[in-house]
Amino acid sequence: MTTDILITGAAGFIGKAVLTELSSKDQIDMDGAPQTIGNILALDLSTDALLDLADHDPRIRLISGSLADKDILHQIAAAQPKVIVHLAAVVSSAAEADFRLGVDVNVNATIGLIDVARQFNAAPLFVFSSSVAVFSCADNDTIDEDTLPRPMSSYGTQKLIGELMVRDASRKGMIRGRTLRFPTISVRPGKPNAAASSFASGIIREPLAGRQAVLPVGKDLRLHLASPERACSNTLTAIALPQDALHAETTITLPGVSVTVAEMLEALQKIGGDDAVGRVIEQHDTKVAQIVRSWPGEIRTPRAEQMGFKADESIEQIIELHASLMPERSKS
């Protein structure tokens, strides 16, 4: 018996990392027990970036389209994957700028996917990607993982709605959910995106590649960070986690490295030299600053750590890892 897996948002940086990792394995730990990997359904609006992976692994089935498309939902219903990793999303600044788009993708598509999953013959394991943007702080404060969510952005609000839907569907036995509140991810590969936190990758990635980067916030801003590699490994930990380890609380706030922008630039200087730091241009953006200052600068996560989720060692380690992977990432 094999385990089929669906990844939505599979062409994104976390989705592609998870897909690559799964493709390298014959088995995966799932819900506390090893399982043989069957077909891997990789869904995104465009799957062109995944063609090489699919060419080298016959288990990968590329699906190009939107979760708003009934034909796509019918394909998922027919496949009945035992594991769903739901990463597809409209990111923070884009969700703030286009309310309707954010609701359609971050809320309605999630509800639609849960609605399909609840009709499977057996409740699938359902990993939902959320964000520390569900929290709000007076001014970039330190909080605990059980702090009450009070989002101050459309993106955070939409993700919180998704969290609650996953929790309720799990309570009803429709899915076996586990929601991951991801830290700000740095260093993201590829080009800058519409996330308010995009600068957290840009001020490292671009200077190391010989390009200028804009810093839209103050250097005193503190961020709760994780590398793409850590985001991937923690996603696999979520798949492996026995459902009874969650009890009734399906939401997990992931550990991260707490670091100021100034400390990020100091680490960049150590690794990339003065030339790299000199390519960072300070250009304040009030809208971006308001969004990210409402996020916690540090989150204490003892429950998540007890369940086996981990943080990166340091910002230096994150940057060094990115630098070592730059030739490979430049091909993406």
GUBAVO-645257 format. One record per residue (C-alpha): x, y, z. Coordinates in Angstrom, 1 decimal, padded with zeros to 4 digits. Example, Ala and Ser with C-alpha at 12.3 -4.5 7.8 and 13.67 -1.06 7.14 Angstrom:
BEGIN
{r {012.3, -004.5, 007.8}}
{r {013.7, -001.1, 007.1}}
//
This chain:
BEGIN
{r {000.0, 000.0, 000.0}}
{r {001.4, 003.4, -001.0}}
{r {000.7, 006.9, 000.2}}
{r {-000.2, 009.5, -002.4}}
{r {000.6, 013.1, -001.5}}
{r {-000.8, 016.4, -002.8}}
{r {001.2, 019.6, -002.5}}
{r {-000.6, 022.9, -003.4}}
{r {001.6, 025.9, -004.2}}
{r {004.2, 023.3, -005.3}}
{r {006.2, 025.7, -007.4}}
{r {006.7, 028.1, -004.5}}
{r {010.0, 028.0, -002.6}}
{r {008.7, 025.8, 000.3}}
{r {006.6, 023.7, -002.0}}
{r {009.4, 023.0, -004.4}}
{r {011.7, 022.2, -001.5}}
{r {009.2, 019.7, 000.0}}
{r {008.6, 018.2, -003.4}}
{r {012.4, 017.8, -004.0}}
{r {012.8, 016.2, -000.6}}
{r {009.9, 013.7, -001.1}}
{r {011.3, 012.9, -004.6}}
{r {014.5, 011.8, -003.0}}
{r {012.8, 009.3, -000.7}}
{r {011.0, 005.9, -001.1}}
{r {009.4, 006.2, 002.3}}
{r {008.1, 008.9, 004.6}}
{r {007.1, 009.0, 008.2}}
{r {003.4, 009.8, 008.4}}
{r {001.2, 010.1, 011.4}}
{r {003.7, 008.2, 013.5}}
{r {004.4, 005.3, 011.1}}
{r {006.6, 004.8, 008.0}}
{r {004.7, 004.8, 004.7}}
{r {005.8, 004.1, 001.1}}
{r {005.5, 007.2, -001.1}}
{r {003.1, 006.7, -004.0}}
{r {002.1, 009.4, -006.5}}
{r {003.1, 013.0, -005.6}}
{r {000.5, 015.5, -007.0}}
{r {002.2, 018.9, -007.5}}
{r {-000.4, 021.7, -008.0}}
{r {000.3, 025.3, -008.9}}
{r {-000.9, 027.9, -011.3}}
{r {002.1, 027.1, -013.4}}
{r {004.2, 024.0, -013.0}}
{r {006.9, 024.9, -015.5}}
{r {009.5, 025.2, -012.8}}
{r {008.8, 021.6, -011.8}}
{r {009.3, 020.0, -015.2}}
{r {012.9, 018.8, -014.5}}
{r {011.8, 017.2, -011.2}}
{r {008.9, 015.5, -012.9}}
{r {011.2, 014.2, -015.7}}
{r {013.4, 012.5, -013.2}}
{r {010.6, 011.0, -011.0}}
{r {007.6, 009.2, -012.6}}
{r {005.8, 009.5, -009.3}}
{r {005.4, 013.2, -009.7}}
{r {002.2, 014.3, -011.4}}
{r {002.1, 018.0, -012.4}}
{r {-001.3, 019.7, -012.2}}
{r {-001.5, 023.3, -013.5}}
{r {-004.4, 025.3, -012.4}}
{r {-006.3, 026.9, -009.5}}
{r {-008.2, 025.5, -006.6}}
{r {-011.1, 027.7, -007.7}}
{r {-011.4, 025.5, -010.8}}
{r {-013.9, 022.7, -010.3}}
{r {-012.0, 020.4, -012.7}}
{r {-009.0, 020.7, -010.4}}
{r {-011.1, 019.8, -007.4}}
{r {-012.6, 016.8, -009.2}}
{r {-009.0, 015.6, -010.0}}
{r {-008.1, 015.8, -006.3}}
{r {-011.3, 014.1, -005.3}}
{r {-010.6, 011.2, -007.7}}
{r {-007.0, 010.8, -006.5}}
{r {-007.9, 010.9, -002.7}}
{r {-004.4, 011.6, -001.5}}
{r {-003.6, 010.5, 002.0}}
{r {-001.5, 013.6, 002.7}}
{r {-002.4, 017.2, 001.7}}
{r {000.2, 019.9, 002.1}}
{r {-001.6, 023.1, 001.5}}
{r {000.9, 025.9, 000.8}}
{r {-000.9, 027.9, -002.0}}
{r {-001.4, 031.4, -000.8}}
{r {-001.5, 035.1, -001.7}}
{r {001.2, 036.7, 000.4}}
{r {001.0, 039.6, 002.8}}
{r {001.3, 042.9, 000.8}}
{r {-000.6, 041.4, -002.1}}
{r {-003.5, 040.3, 000.2}}
{r {-003.5, 043.8, 001.7}}
{r {-003.7, 045.5, -001.7}}
{r {-006.3, 043.2, -003.2}}
{r {-008.9, 042.2, -000.6}}
{r {-011.0, 040.0, -003.0}}
{r {-008.0, 038.1, -004.3}}
{r {-006.7, 037.4, -000.7}}
{r {-010.1, 036.1, 000.4}}
{r {-010.5, 034.0, -002.7}}
{r {-007.1, 032.3, -002.4}}
{r {-006.4, 032.3, 001.3}}
{r {-009.9, 031.6, 002.6}}
{r {-012.2, 030.3, -000.1}}
{r {-009.7, 027.9, -001.7}}
{r {-008.8, 026.5, 001.7}}
{r {-012.4, 025.9, 002.5}}
{r {-013.0, 024.4, -000.9}}
{r {-010.0, 022.0, -000.4}}
{r {-011.3, 020.9, 003.0}}
{r {-014.7, 020.4, 001.5}}
{r {-013.3, 018.0, -001.1}}
{r {-011.1, 016.3, 001.5}}
{r {-014.0, 015.6, 003.9}}
{r {-015.6, 013.4, 001.1}}
{r {-012.6, 011.1, 000.9}}
{r {-013.1, 007.5, 002.0}}
{r {-010.6, 008.1, 004.9}}
{r {-009.7, 011.5, 006.5}}
{r {-006.5, 012.7, 005.0}}
{r {-003.6, 014.2, 006.9}}
{r {-003.8, 017.9, 006.2}}
{r {-000.9, 020.3, 006.7}}
{r {-002.0, 024.0, 006.4}}
{r {000.6, 026.8, 006.1}}
{r {-000.2, 029.8, 008.3}}
{r {002.0, 032.6, 009.5}}
{r {003.2, 034.6, 012.5}}
{r {001.2, 037.4, 010.8}}
{r {-001.8, 036.1, 012.8}}
{r {-000.3, 037.8, 015.8}}
{r {-000.1, 041.5, 016.5}}
{r {002.1, 043.5, 018.8}}
{r {002.2, 047.0, 020.0}}
{r {005.7, 047.4, 018.7}}
{r {007.5, 044.2, 017.5}}
{r {007.3, 042.6, 021.0}}
{r {008.3, 039.2, 022.3}}
{r {005.4, 036.8, 022.8}}
{r {004.6, 033.2, 023.7}}
{r {003.3, 030.6, 021.3}}
{r {-000.1, 030.6, 023.1}}
{r {-000.6, 034.3, 022.8}}
{r {-004.1, 035.1, 021.5}}
{r {-004.0, 035.9, 017.7}}
{r {-005.1, 039.4, 016.8}}
{r {-004.0, 040.0, 013.2}}
{r {-003.6, 043.6, 012.0}}
{r {-003.4, 042.7, 008.3}}
{r {-005.7, 041.1, 005.7}}
{r {-003.2, 038.3, 005.2}}
{r {-003.0, 037.5, 008.9}}
{r {-006.8, 037.6, 009.2}}
{r {-007.3, 035.3, 006.3}}
{r {-004.7, 032.8, 007.6}}
{r {-006.4, 032.8, 011.0}}
{r {-009.7, 032.0, 009.4}}
{r {-007.9, 029.1, 007.6}}
{r {-006.5, 027.9, 011.0}}
{r {-009.9, 027.8, 012.5}}
{r {-011.4, 025.9, 009.6}}
{r {-008.7, 023.3, 009.8}}
{r {-009.2, 023.0, 013.5}}
{r {-013.0, 022.6, 013.1}}
{r {-012.7, 020.1, 010.3}}
{r {-010.3, 018.1, 012.4}}
{r {-012.6, 018.2, 015.4}}
{r {-015.3, 016.7, 013.2}}
{r {-013.0, 014.0, 011.9}}
{r {-013.1, 015.2, 008.3}}
{r {-009.4, 015.7, 008.2}}
{r {-006.4, 015.1, 010.4}}
{r {-005.1, 018.7, 010.5}}
{r {-002.0, 020.3, 011.7}}
{r {-001.5, 024.0, 011.0}}
{r {002.1, 025.5, 010.9}}
{r {002.6, 029.1, 011.7}}
{r {005.8, 029.7, 009.7}}
{r {008.3, 032.4, 010.8}}
{r {009.4, 035.0, 008.3}}
{r {011.5, 033.0, 005.7}}
{r {015.0, 034.1, 004.9}}
{r {016.7, 033.7, 002.5}}
{r {014.0, 033.0, -000.1}}
{r {015.4, 031.9, -003.4}}
{r {014.4, 033.5, -006.7}}
{r {013.1, 037.0, -007.3}}
{r {011.5, 039.4, -004.7}}
{r {007.8, 038.8, -004.2}}
{r {004.9, 040.8, -002.9}}
{r {005.3, 039.7, 000.7}}
{r {005.8, 042.6, 003.2}}
{r {008.7, 040.5, 004.6}}
{r {010.3, 040.2, 001.1}}
{r {013.1, 042.6, 002.2}}
{r {014.3, 040.0, 004.9}}
{r {015.5, 037.9, 002.0}}
{r {016.3, 040.7, -000.4}}
{r {018.9, 042.4, 001.8}}
{r {020.8, 039.1, 001.9}}
{r {020.1, 037.5, -001.5}}
{r {020.6, 040.5, -003.7}}
{r {023.8, 041.9, -002.3}}
{r {025.4, 038.4, -002.3}}
{r {024.5, 038.2, -006.0}}
{r {026.1, 041.6, -006.7}}
{r {022.8, 043.5, -006.9}}
{r {021.4, 046.4, -004.8}}
{r {018.6, 045.8, -002.4}}
{r {016.1, 048.2, -000.7}}
{r {015.7, 048.2, 003.1}}
{r {012.2, 049.6, 003.8}}
{r {012.3, 049.4, 007.6}}
{r {014.5, 050.5, 010.5}}
{r {017.5, 048.5, 011.5}}
{r {016.1, 048.1, 015.0}}
{r {013.3, 045.9, 013.7}}
{r {013.5, 042.4, 015.1}}
{r {012.3, 039.4, 013.0}}
{r {011.4, 035.8, 013.9}}
{r {013.2, 033.9, 011.1}}
{r {013.6, 030.5, 009.5}}
{r {015.5, 029.3, 006.5}}
{r {013.7, 027.7, 003.6}}
{r {015.5, 024.4, 004.5}}
{r {014.2, 024.6, 008.0}}
{r {010.7, 025.4, 006.8}}
{r {010.9, 022.2, 004.6}}
{r {012.2, 020.0, 007.4}}
{r {009.5, 021.2, 009.8}}
{r {006.8, 020.5, 007.2}}
{r {008.1, 016.9, 007.1}}
{r {008.1, 016.8, 010.9}}
{r {004.4, 017.9, 010.8}}
{r {003.6, 015.0, 008.4}}
{r {005.4, 012.6, 010.6}}
{r {003.7, 013.8, 013.8}}
{r {001.1, 011.4, 015.4}}
{r {-002.3, 013.0, 015.5}}
{r {-002.8, 012.3, 019.2}}
{r {000.3, 014.3, 019.9}}
{r {-001.7, 017.4, 019.0}}
{r {-004.6, 016.7, 021.2}}
{r {-007.4, 019.2, 020.4}}
{r {-005.0, 022.0, 019.4}}
{r {-004.0, 021.6, 015.7}}
{r {-002.1, 024.8, 015.4}}
{r {001.7, 024.9, 015.9}}
{r {003.8, 028.1, 016.1}}
{r {007.1, 027.1, 014.7}}
{r {010.5, 028.0, 016.3}}
{r {012.7, 030.6, 014.7}}
{r {015.8, 032.7, 015.1}}
{r {015.1, 036.1, 016.6}}
{r {017.4, 038.7, 015.0}}
{r {017.4, 042.5, 014.3}}
{r {017.9, 043.9, 010.8}}
{r {021.2, 045.4, 012.1}}
{r {022.3, 041.9, 013.2}}
{r {021.4, 040.5, 009.8}}
{r {023.6, 043.2, 008.1}}
{r {026.4, 042.5, 010.5}}
{r {026.2, 038.8, 009.5}}
{r {026.1, 039.8, 005.8}}
{r {029.2, 041.8, 006.3}}
{r {031.1, 038.9, 007.9}}
{r {030.1, 036.6, 005.0}}
{r {029.9, 038.9, 002.0}}
{r {032.2, 041.7, 003.0}}
{r {031.8, 045.5, 002.9}}
{r {030.8, 045.5, -000.8}}
{r {027.8, 043.3, 000.0}}
{r {026.6, 045.6, 002.8}}
{r {027.2, 048.6, 000.7}}
{r {024.6, 047.4, -001.8}}
{r {021.8, 047.7, 000.8}}
{r {020.0, 051.0, 000.2}}
{r {017.8, 052.4, 003.0}}
{r {014.5, 053.6, 001.7}}
{r {011.7, 053.8, 004.2}}
{r {008.3, 052.4, 003.2}}
{r {005.6, 053.3, 005.8}}
{r {003.1, 050.7, 004.7}}
{r {005.6, 047.8, 004.9}}
{r {007.0, 049.1, 008.2}}
{r {003.5, 049.3, 009.8}}
{r {002.7, 045.7, 008.7}}
{r {006.0, 044.1, 009.9}}
{r {006.2, 046.1, 013.2}}
{r {002.8, 044.6, 014.1}}
{r {004.5, 041.1, 014.0}}
{r {006.3, 039.7, 017.0}}
{r {010.1, 040.0, 017.0}}
{r {010.5, 036.9, 019.0}}
{r {008.2, 034.0, 019.9}}
{r {008.9, 031.5, 022.6}}
{r {007.8, 028.0, 021.4}}
{r {008.3, 025.3, 024.0}}
{r {005.3, 023.2, 022.9}}
{r {006.5, 023.1, 019.3}}
{r {010.1, 022.3, 020.3}}
{r {008.8, 019.4, 022.5}}
{r {007.0, 018.0, 019.5}}
{r {010.3, 017.9, 017.5}}
{r {010.1, 021.2, 015.5}}
{r {013.4, 023.0, 015.4}}
{r {014.9, 026.5, 014.7}}
{r {018.0, 027.3, 012.7}}
{r {021.2, 027.7, 014.7}}
{r {021.8, 031.4, 013.9}}
{r {021.5, 034.1, 011.2}}
{r {025.1, 033.4, 010.2}}
{r {024.3, 029.8, 009.6}}
{r {021.2, 030.8, 007.5}}
{r {023.3, 033.2, 005.3}}
{r {026.2, 030.7, 004.9}}
{r {023.7, 028.0, 003.8}}
{r {022.2, 030.3, 001.2}}
{r {025.6, 031.3, 000.0}}
{r {026.6, 027.7, -000.5}}
{r {023.5, 027.0, -002.5}}
{r {023.6, 030.1, -004.7}}
{r {024.8, 028.3, -007.8}}
{r {022.0, 025.7, -007.5}}
{r {019.4, 028.3, -006.7}}
{r {020.4, 030.6, -009.6}}
{r {019.1, 027.8, -011.9}}
{r {015.6, 027.9, -010.4}}
//
